[in-house]
Amino acid sequence: MPRMLDFIVDDPVAWKSKTMLPNDGLVAIDKECQAELDAALKIIQDNPMPIIALDPDDFELPACRQMMDGIKETLNNGIGFAILDALPVDRLKEEESKALYWVLLSMLGNTVAQKWDGLLIYDVTDTGKKSGPGKGVRGSKTNQGQTYHTDNSYNLPPNYVSLLCLETAKEGGLSGLISFYTVHNIMLEEYSELLPRLYEPFWYERHREHAPNDDLVSRKPMFEYDGKTLGVSLGLSRINDGYKLMNETLDIETATALDTLDKVLERPGLGKTFTFSPGQIQIVNNRKLGHRRTAFIDWDESSRKRHLARIWIRNEGKRFYMG
């Protein structure tokens, strides 16, 4: 039997929707940090480089480093997320905004590939396609709503997931966060007989992000505990699609455990909802919190389509997509 977290956690990360959090997670980019970023941008403009080749060490950014060190502490030992407010995207070109975003996030650790082909900066925007078992269409490329999940749940998940808001939708597209520690506390208190199943392996569909002849599914636990930290790889739709691809029917214990977890995740009063504003950067501990977004309707103008830029940070494994 895998090792389980078998006690209630009352740390800052175990919050609920009504929990009063410091500034509700908001971290302001102050005038000193903005001045450093403006100076860095001037250097970038005068010395063109691919964004993914930019290194924070090439710039003088002491205030920004202090800010990002504080955010890293919050991600690891605090509430598990931060909303950085905000890059001045209204006066920047898209590539300039992404460049400053890349420099800031690179201070948190190793930027890693988000696709099998090695893509490091991923554009979250609707392509008009719909996701489904084995189709290889990620929810991030649709306008569909999402359930709470962790990114790359079927491989080695990144430690942190960040999103820079470049354009908002006409309607919808709200961001939601939930604490897995809070969810785990409820499962332990109310459904302790089902919790062990979540520590055992499941089939996960892999979105066809792998070598052409590789397996369409992977197999791993959802919950893992190393004696200090609870790690979660949540993807209920990925699991359901994984079992469909394997032509396996969920046994009663597995189906009950997943259905109960889904109901707890949707329980009123647990998750927090945020409205993204252009220039804001949401950074989430991808092992401790789940995230999602609501369905949305885009503007008619293609230039105004909802557009977020995503970066993954992982401080273990290789920088390759598979880790």
N, C-alpha and C positions, 0 to 999 in steps of 0.2 A: 504494500500500500504506500503510495507517495506521501511525503511529509505534508501535513496540513497546518494552516494557521488555525489554531483552535481556541483563540480567546478574542474578546471584543477589543477593537482598537479605538482609542479615543485621542488620536493625534490630529493636528490641524488639517490633514488631508481627508479626514473622515467628516466632511461637511455635508449639509443638505441645502436645499434651495433657500431656506429662511436663515441660514447661518450668516451672521454678519462677518464678512471677510475684509481684510485691510484694503480699502479703496475698491472693494469688489473685484480685486485682481488687477486693477488698472495701474500701470507704471508710466509716468510721464517722461517723455524725452525733453529734458530741460534745455535752457538756452545754451549752456556750456556744451552739452552733448551735440546739440544741433549745429553749433559753430564748428565742432570737430568734424561732423559729417559733411558740412559744406566745404571745409578745407580738403577733406578726402575726395569729395566729388570733383573739385577743381583739378586735383592731381590725376584722377581717373580720366577726366576730359582731355587733359594735356598729354596723357600717356595711355592711349587705348590698349586694352587687354580684354581677352574673353572673361566674362564675369566669373566663371568657375576657376580662373587662374588667380583671382584676387585674394590676397592674404592680409589679414588685419595687421600683421607685423610690419607691413609696408607703409603704415600710416601712424600718425601721432593721435592716439585715441584713449588717453587715460580716463577721462570721465565716462566714456562709453564702456570701457572695460569694467569700471567699477559698477556701472548700471547692470551690465550683463552678468557680472559675478553675483550680484544680488538676486537677479532673476534665476540663475542656476541654483542658488540656495533655496529659493522658493519652490522651484520645480522638484528638487530632491527631498527637501526636509520640511517644506511648508505646505501650502494648499494645492500644489501640483500644477498650477497654471499661472500665466501672466498675460496681460493684454498691453502691449507696448503702444503708447499713444503719443505721437503718430509721425510717420514720415510725411513730408509735405508733397504728396504725389500730385497735387494740383499744379505745382510749378516745376515738376520734373517730368522728363521723358520716361516711358515705361522701363527702358533698359537702365536708366539712371536709378530709378526706384529699386529695381531688382539688384543692382550692383551694391547699393548701400545696405539693402536687406541681407544680401549674401555676406557682406563683411561683418555685420552685427551677429548673425547667426553662427558664423564660423568661430566666434569667440566661445561658443558653448561646447564645441567638440568637433568630431569628424562628420562632415557632410557626406552622405552616402547615396548610392544609386536608388532611384525609386521605380525603375523598370529594369527588365532583364538586359535591355540594350545599353544600360549605364546612365540614363538621363538623371541629372542631378538637380535641376530646377524644373518643377512639374507645374504646368498650367491647369488649374481647376476651372473648367468652363464647359458649358453644355454643347455637345456635338450633334444633338438630335437623335442619338442612338439610345437604346434601352438595354439595361443589364439583364442577365439570365444565366442559368446553368451552362457552363462551357462556352459562352459566347465571347468571353474575353473583353467585355465592356465593363469598366469600373464605374461605380456609382458617381465618382467624381467627374465623369465625362457625360453625365446626364443631368436633367433637371428634376429627377425623382427625389423624393424624400428618403432619408436614411434612418436606420435604427442606430442605437449606440454601438460603437465598434472601436477597435484599435486598428491603426494602419499596419498593413503587412502582417496580419495575424497568423497567416499560414506559413511564414518563414521565421526569420529572426527579426522581431519587430524593432523599429527604431526606439531609442530612449525618449526622444523629443520629436514632436511633429509641430511645424510652424506654418502659418498661413498669413500672407500679406494680402490685404484687401486692396485691389486696384479699381474694381468697379462693382457696384451693388446691383441686385436685381430690381426689376420694377415692383414685384411683389414677392414676399416670402424669402426663402434662403436664410432663415434665422439660424444662428449657431447654438448648439446645446452641448453642455458638459455635465458629466456625472462622476462621482467618486466611487471607484470600485471597492474601496475600503468600507464605505457606507453600505453598499450593496452586499458585500461579504458579511458584514455584521448582521444584516437582516437575515441572510441565508443561514448563518450559524445559529441565530436566536430562534428562528421560526421554522426552518426547514433543514435541520441538521442531518436528517436521514438522507437527504438528496445531495448535500454538499460534496461528499466524497466522489460522486460521479463526475463532477466538474474538474476534478484533479486527475482524471483518467483520460486517455487519448480519444480524440474525435477525428473524423475525416474532414478536411478543409479543401474546398475548391480553390484553385490557384490563379484564376483570372487569365489563364494561358500566358502568364509571365514567366516563361522558362524556356529551356532549349526545345527545339521542335519535337524531338522524340521523347521528351521527359514525361513523367506522370502528370496527369491533370489534377491530382489531389496530393495532399500531404497529410500526415497523421501526427497529432501532438495534443497535449492537454490544454485546457483553457486556463486553469489556475495552476500556478506553481509557487512554492514557498521554500526559500533557502534557509529559513531559520531567522531571518532578519526582515526580508522584504517580500511582500506579495507581488507577484508579476502576473499580468493578465493578457491573454491573447484572445480578445473577444471578436467574434464574427458570426453571429447567429445565421445570417443568410449564407455566409461562406460554408458553414457546417451543413445546413440543410441542402445546399446545392452539392456539397461534397458527397453526401449520402446518396443523392439522386444519381450522380455520375458513377458511383460504385454499385448502383442498383441494389442498395441495401435499405431495408426498412428499419427505422429506429425502433429499438426494443422499448418496452414500457418504461424501464428505469431511465433510459436516456431521454426519451420523449418527455417524460414528466419533469426531469431535472431542467431541460432546456425551456420548456413551457413556463415552469415556475420562475426561472431566472428572468425570462422575458417579461413576465408580469411584474416582478420586483423592479426591473429597470424602468418600467412605465408607471410605477406607482407615483401618484401626485406627491409633490413636496420634496423630491429627491434631487432632480436635475436643475441646473440653472440655464436660462436662456439669455442670449446676448444678440444685440443688433450690431453687425459689423459696420464700421464707417471707413471710407477710403483712407488709406495710409496706416490704419491700425494693423498690428501684427499680433496674432494669437499664438502663444507657445504653450504646448501641453505636454505633460509627462505621459507618454503613450503607454506606459506600463501600469500606471496608477489610476488614470482617468479614461473614461470613454468619451467620444465626441460624435456629433451627428449634425445634420442640417435638415431643415424642412424643405419640402418641395418649393419650387419657385417659378415665376413667369418672368421672362426677359423683356427688355425694351425692344421695340421694333428695329431700332438702329443697331447694326452689327457692332459699331464702335462702343456701344453702351452695354454690351452683353456682360452679365455677371462674370467676374474674372478674379480669381485668387491665384497667387503664386505660392507653391508649397516647397518647403525644404525639410528633409529628414536629417536628424542628428543621431548617430549611434556610436557609443564609446566602447564597443566590444566587437569582435569579429573583424572581417575585412570590409573595405568600402564597397565591395560588390553588392549587387542587389540581394543575393542569397545570403550574404553575411559571411 
